Amino acid sequence: MLLVAFMFTFTKAGDLMSAASNFKLLLGIVLAVLAAVEIGLALFLIGREVLDLMRRFGLIAMVAFVLIALTGCTKVEPGWSGIRVKLYGKQRGVQDFPIVTGRVWYNPWTEEIYQFPTFMQNVVWTRSEHEGSSYDESFTANSQEGVPFNFDVGLSYQIESAKVPELFLKFREDYQTLTNVYIRNQVRDFFSIEASKMQIMQIVGPGKQLILANVQGDLERKLGPDGIHIDNVSFIGRMRLPEQVEASINAVIEATQRAQEAQNKVAQSKAEAEQRVAEANGIAQATLIKAKAQADANQILAASLTPVFIQYEALTRWNGILPSVTGGAIPFIQLPQSK
C-alpha cells in the first residue's frame, strides 16, 4: 500500500513541478517531500536495521528539497514565445530578456518566464456578459454632429515573435494585460477619432466599412512598429443609438424607400407607355406596308387589264348559256358594227 501511495505521490509531484504556476510548483515540492516521508516510513517498517539508511536518506531528502525549491520548470508550447526575466539586478536592454522555447528550467525566486502567443489572437469587447468578459466592455463614440452611439468590436491581431523582448521591455506586462488595457485603449481612441469625421447617417450606413478600414490602418501604423500586427477590425451586431436619433433615422430611411418606390413606379409606367407606343408604331408600319403592297398590286393589275385581255378572260369563263334577258346583245362579245 505504501509503495502504491509513493508511486502516485511521486508522479503527481513531478507533474506539478513542471507547471508554470509557482503555486503548483510549491505544491509539487510538498508532494515530493511527502513521497520521501512515505518511502522512509516503508523502510522503517521493514526493520530497525535500516535506521542508519533512513538517516542518510533523510539527509539526502533535505538536500533534494533545497535543490528542488531553487528550481522551477515550465514549457513554452509551439506557437508561443517565452522570455526569461530576472526579478533582481539591473536590466538595461533587450539582450537581457532572452527568448526561450520548449522545456525551460529556471530559479523561481530570482527569475520569471513570460509567454506571448505568436499565433493569431481573436478578442471581442461587447456589452453582453455572455460573450467576451462578464462585464460591459463595449465602446461609445460621437459622430460629426455629436450624436453618441454605442457598439461592440471584434479584433484579430498577431504578435511578431522577434519583437517580444522589445514589447515586454516597453510595457512590462503579460499579453492579456497588454490586450485588454493598451490595445483596447488604442482601439477606443481611434474609433473616436474616425467617427468624429463622419455624419451619423454615414456611420450606420454606407460609411461603416470605411470607418473600419480607417481604424485598422491607424492601429497598424501605431502598433506595427512594436510587433503587433492587426489583421481585422469589425463591428459585432448592430450599433446602439439614442431612441430619438434612431427614430429619426428610421423615418429618413422609410421616406427614402417610399421615394424609391415612387421612382420605380414612374419608371415602370414610362416603360409601359413606351411599349404601347412601340406596339402602335409597329401596327401602323405593318398597315402601311400592307396598303402599299396592295396599291402596287392594284397598279400592276390595272396596267394589265386591256380590252382584249378582259374579253378573253370572259370567254374562258363563260359556260355558253345566254342570259334570259340580254336586250338583244351577246354578253362580253363586241360584234363589229355594220355600215
C-alpha positions as CSV (number, residue, x, y, z in Angstrom):
1,M,0.0,0.0,0.0
2,L,2.8,2.4,0.9
3,L,4.5,1.6,-2.4
4,V,1.4,2.4,-4.4
5,A,0.9,5.7,-2.4
6,F,4.6,6.5,-3.0
7,M,4.3,6.0,-6.8
8,F,1.1,8.1,-7.0
9,T,2.6,10.9,-4.9
10,F,5.9,10.9,-6.7
11,T,4.2,11.0,-10.2
12,K,1.9,13.8,-9.2
13,A,4.8,15.8,-7.7
14,G,6.7,15.5,-10.9
15,D,3.7,16.9,-12.9
16,L,3.1,19.8,-10.6
17,M,6.8,20.8,-10.5
18,S,6.7,21.1,-14.4
19,A,3.8,23.5,-14.3
20,A,4.3,27.2,-15.0
21,S,2.4,28.3,-11.8
22,N,4.5,29.0,-8.7
23,F,1.7,27.7,-6.6
24,K,1.6,24.4,-8.4
25,L,5.4,24.2,-8.2
26,L,5.3,24.7,-4.4
27,L,2.5,22.1,-4.1
28,G,4.7,19.7,-6.2
29,I,7.6,20.2,-3.8
30,V,5.4,19.4,-0.8
31,L,4.2,16.2,-2.5
32,A,7.9,15.3,-3.2
33,V,8.7,15.6,0.4
34,L,5.6,13.6,1.3
35,A,6.8,10.9,-1.1
36,A,10.1,10.9,0.7
37,V,8.4,10.5,4.0
38,E,6.4,7.6,2.6
39,I,9.4,5.8,1.4
40,G,11.1,6.5,4.7
41,L,8.1,5.1,6.6
42,A,8.2,2.0,4.4
43,L,11.9,1.5,5.2
44,F,11.2,2.0,8.9
45,L,8.5,-0.7,8.8
46,I,11.0,-3.1,7.2
47,G,13.2,-3.1,10.2
48,R,15.4,-1.1,12.5
49,E,18.4,-2.5,10.8
50,V,17.8,0.1,8.1
51,L,17.7,3.0,10.6
52,D,21.1,4.3,9.6
53,L,19.9,4.2,5.9
54,M,16.9,6.2,6.8
55,R,19.0,8.8,8.5
56,R,21.1,9.0,5.4
57,F,18.0,9.1,3.2
58,G,16.6,11.9,5.4
59,L,19.8,13.9,4.8
60,I,19.6,13.3,1.1
61,A,15.9,14.3,1.1
62,M,16.7,17.6,2.7
63,V,19.4,18.3,0.2
64,A,17.0,17.3,-2.6
65,F,14.3,19.6,-1.1
66,V,16.6,22.6,-1.1
67,L,17.7,21.9,-4.7
68,I,14.1,21.5,-5.9
69,A,13.0,24.6,-4.0
70,L,15.6,26.6,-6.0
71,T,14.5,25.1,-9.4
72,G,11.4,25.8,-11.4
73,C,10.3,24.3,-14.7
74,T,7.8,25.3,-17.4
75,K,7.2,24.5,-21.0
76,V,6.9,27.0,-23.9
77,E,4.5,25.4,-26.3
78,P,4.7,25.8,-30.1
79,G,3.1,29.0,-31.3
80,W,4.3,30.8,-28.1
81,S,7.4,32.8,-27.5
82,G,8.8,33.0,-23.9
83,I,11.3,35.4,-22.4
84,R,13.3,34.9,-19.2
85,V,13.1,37.9,-16.9
86,K,15.4,38.4,-13.9
87,L,13.5,39.7,-10.9
88,Y,16.6,41.2,-9.3
89,G,19.5,43.1,-10.7
90,K,19.8,45.7,-13.5
91,Q,18.1,45.1,-16.8
92,R,19.4,47.6,-19.4
93,G,18.1,46.4,-22.7
94,V,16.5,43.8,-24.9
95,Q,19.6,41.5,-24.7
96,D,18.7,41.0,-21.0
97,F,15.5,39.2,-22.0
98,P,16.5,36.1,-24.0
99,I,13.8,34.2,-25.9
100,V,13.3,30.7,-24.6
101,T,11.3,27.7,-26.1
102,G,10.5,24.2,-25.2
103,R,11.0,23.0,-21.6
104,V,12.7,25.7,-19.5
105,W,14.3,25.3,-16.1
106,Y,14.6,28.5,-14.0
107,N,15.0,29.8,-10.5
108,P,11.5,30.8,-9.3
109,W,13.0,33.0,-6.6
110,T,15.0,35.2,-8.9
111,E,13.5,34.7,-12.4
112,E,10.2,34.6,-14.1
113,I,9.1,33.3,-17.5
114,Y,6.7,35.4,-19.5
115,Q,4.9,33.8,-22.5
116,F,3.4,35.6,-25.5
117,P,1.3,33.9,-28.2
118,T,2.6,34.4,-31.7
119,F,-0.4,32.8,-33.5
120,M,-3.5,34.8,-34.5
121,Q,-5.4,36.2,-31.5
122,N,-9.2,37.0,-31.6
123,V,-10.6,39.2,-28.9
124,V,-14.1,40.7,-28.6
125,W,-15.3,43.6,-26.5
126,T,-19.0,43.6,-26.1
127,R,-21.8,44.8,-23.7
128,S,-23.1,41.2,-23.3
129,E,-22.0,39.3,-20.3
130,H,-22.2,36.0,-22.3
131,E,-19.6,37.0,-24.8
132,G,-16.1,38.1,-24.0
133,S,-15.8,39.4,-20.5
134,S,-18.6,39.1,-17.9
135,Y,-18.9,42.9,-17.7
136,D,-19.6,45.7,-20.2
137,E,-16.6,46.2,-22.5
138,S,-18.4,48.0,-25.3
139,F,-17.3,51.3,-26.8
140,T,-19.0,54.7,-27.2
141,A,-18.1,57.3,-29.7
142,N,-19.6,60.6,-31.1
143,S,-20.3,61.4,-34.8
144,Q,-19.5,64.6,-36.5
145,E,-22.8,66.1,-35.3
146,G,-22.0,65.0,-31.7
147,V,-24.5,62.1,-31.8
148,P,-23.3,59.3,-29.4
149,F,-23.5,55.7,-30.4
150,N,-22.5,52.5,-28.6
151,F,-21.1,49.4,-30.3
152,D,-19.3,46.1,-29.9
153,V,-15.9,45.4,-31.5
154,G,-14.1,42.3,-32.6
155,L,-10.3,42.4,-33.2
156,S,-7.8,39.9,-34.8
157,Y,-4.1,40.5,-34.3
158,Q,-0.8,38.8,-34.2
159,I,2.4,39.4,-32.2
160,E,5.7,39.2,-34.0
161,S,8.0,36.7,-32.3
162,A,11.2,38.6,-32.8
163,K,9.6,41.7,-31.2
164,V,8.5,40.0,-28.0
165,P,11.6,41.2,-25.9
166,E,11.1,44.8,-27.1
167,L,7.4,44.6,-26.4
168,F,8.0,43.4,-22.8
169,L,10.7,46.0,-22.3
170,K,8.3,48.8,-23.3
171,F,5.2,47.7,-21.5
172,R,6.4,45.3,-18.7
173,E,3.1,43.4,-18.9
174,D,1.9,39.9,-20.0
175,Y,0.0,39.6,-23.2
176,Q,-3.5,39.5,-21.6
177,T,-3.0,42.8,-19.8
178,L,-1.4,44.2,-23.0
179,T,-4.5,43.2,-25.0
180,N,-7.2,44.3,-22.6
181,V,-5.6,47.5,-21.5
182,Y,-3.2,49.0,-24.0
183,I,-4.5,47.6,-27.3
184,R,-8.1,48.2,-26.2
185,N,-7.4,51.8,-25.3
186,Q,-5.9,52.3,-28.8
187,V,-8.9,50.8,-30.5
188,R,-11.2,53.1,-28.4
189,D,-9.2,56.2,-29.2
190,F,-9.0,55.6,-33.0
191,F,-12.8,54.8,-33.2
192,S,-13.5,58.1,-31.5
193,I,-11.1,60.0,-33.9
194,E,-12.5,58.4,-37.1
195,A,-16.2,58.7,-36.0
196,S,-15.8,62.4,-35.4
197,K,-15.0,62.9,-39.1
198,M,-18.3,61.3,-40.3
199,Q,-22.0,62.0,-40.0
200,I,-24.2,59.5,-38.2
201,M,-26.1,58.5,-41.3
202,Q,-22.7,57.6,-43.0
203,I,-21.6,55.6,-39.9
204,V,-24.7,53.5,-39.7
205,G,-25.0,53.3,-43.5
206,P,-22.5,53.1,-46.4
207,G,-19.6,54.5,-44.4
208,K,-19.4,51.6,-41.9
209,Q,-16.7,49.8,-43.9
210,L,-14.8,53.0,-44.4
211,I,-14.6,53.7,-40.7
212,L,-13.4,50.1,-40.0
213,A,-10.7,50.4,-42.7
214,N,-9.5,53.7,-41.3
215,V,-9.3,52.4,-37.7
216,Q,-7.4,49.3,-38.9
217,G,-4.9,51.5,-40.8
218,D,-4.5,53.7,-37.7
219,L,-3.9,50.7,-35.4
220,E,-1.3,49.2,-37.8
221,R,0.6,52.4,-38.0
222,K,0.6,52.8,-34.2
223,L,1.2,49.2,-33.1
224,G,3.0,47.7,-36.1
225,P,6.4,49.1,-35.1
226,D,6.0,47.4,-31.7
227,G,5.4,44.0,-33.4
228,I,1.6,43.9,-33.0
229,H,0.0,43.5,-36.5
230,I,-3.7,44.0,-37.0
231,D,-5.5,41.5,-39.2
232,N,-9.1,42.6,-38.9
233,V,-11.4,45.0,-37.1
234,S,-15.1,44.5,-37.2
235,F,-18.4,45.6,-35.6
236,I,-20.3,42.9,-33.7
237,G,-24.0,43.1,-34.1
238,R,-25.9,46.4,-34.6
239,M,-25.0,49.8,-33.3
240,R,-27.0,51.2,-30.3
241,L,-28.3,54.8,-30.8
242,P,-30.4,57.2,-28.7
243,E,-34.1,56.4,-29.2
244,Q,-34.9,59.8,-30.8
245,V,-32.0,59.6,-33.2
246,E,-32.9,56.0,-34.1
247,A,-36.5,57.1,-34.7
248,S,-35.3,60.0,-37.0
249,I,-33.0,57.7,-38.9
250,N,-35.8,55.1,-39.4
251,A,-38.1,57.9,-40.7
252,V,-35.5,59.1,-43.2
253,I,-34.9,55.5,-44.3
254,E,-38.7,55.0,-44.7
255,A,-39.1,58.2,-46.7
256,T,-36.2,57.2,-48.9
257,Q,-37.8,53.8,-49.5
258,R,-41.1,55.4,-50.4
259,A,-39.4,57.8,-52.8
260,Q,-37.6,54.9,-54.4
261,E,-40.8,53.0,-54.8
262,A,-42.5,56.0,-56.4
263,Q,-39.5,56.4,-58.8
264,N,-39.7,52.8,-59.7
265,K,-43.4,53.1,-60.4
266,V,-42.7,56.1,-62.7
267,A,-40.1,54.2,-64.5
268,Q,-42.4,51.3,-64.9
269,S,-45.2,53.5,-66.2
270,K,-42.8,55.1,-68.6
271,A,-41.6,51.8,-69.8
272,E,-45.2,50.5,-70.3
273,A,-46.1,53.7,-72.3
274,E,-43.0,53.3,-74.5
275,Q,-44.0,49.7,-75.0
276,R,-47.5,50.7,-76.1
277,V,-46.1,53.4,-78.4
278,A,-43.8,50.9,-79.9
279,E,-46.6,48.4,-80.4
280,A,-48.8,51.1,-82.1
281,N,-45.9,52.1,-84.3
282,G,-45.4,48.5,-85.2
283,I,-49.1,48.1,-86.2
284,A,-49.0,51.4,-88.2
285,Q,-45.9,50.3,-90.0
286,A,-47.4,46.9,-90.8
287,T,-50.7,48.5,-92.1
288,L,-48.7,51.0,-94.2
289,I,-46.6,48.3,-95.7
290,K,-49.7,46.2,-96.4
291,A,-51.5,49.1,-98.0
292,K,-48.5,50.0,-100.1
293,A,-48.2,46.4,-101.2
294,Q,-51.9,46.3,-102.2
295,A,-51.6,49.6,-104.1
296,D,-48.7,48.3,-106.0
297,A,-50.5,45.1,-106.8
298,N,-53.6,47.1,-108.0
299,Q,-51.5,49.3,-110.2
300,I,-49.8,46.2,-111.8
301,L,-53.2,44.6,-112.2
302,A,-54.7,47.8,-113.8
303,A,-51.9,48.1,-116.2
304,S,-52.5,44.5,-117.4
305,L,-56.3,44.9,-118.0
306,T,-56.6,45.6,-121.8
307,P,-60.0,45.2,-123.5
308,V,-58.8,42.2,-125.5
309,F,-57.5,40.5,-122.3
310,I,-60.8,41.2,-120.5
311,Q,-62.8,39.7,-123.4
312,Y,-60.5,36.7,-123.4
313,E,-60.9,36.1,-119.7
314,A,-64.7,36.4,-120.0
315,L,-64.9,33.9,-122.9
316,T,-62.8,31.4,-121.0
317,R,-65.1,31.5,-118.0
318,W,-68.4,31.6,-120.0
319,N,-70.4,28.3,-119.9
320,G,-72.1,29.1,-123.2
321,I,-75.6,29.8,-121.8
322,L,-77.0,33.1,-122.6
323,P,-78.9,35.1,-120.0
324,S,-82.7,35.1,-120.3
325,V,-82.7,38.9,-120.6
326,T,-79.9,40.5,-122.6
327,G,-81.5,43.3,-124.5
328,G,-80.5,41.7,-127.8
329,A,-76.8,41.6,-127.1
330,I,-74.4,38.7,-126.5
331,P,-72.5,39.2,-123.2
332,F,-68.8,40.0,-123.3
333,I,-68.7,39.9,-127.1
334,Q,-68.3,43.1,-129.1
335,L,-69.6,42.5,-132.6
336,P,-68.5,44.7,-135.4
337,Q,-70.9,47.4,-136.3
338,S,-72.4,47.2,-139.8
339,K,-72.1,50.2,-142.1
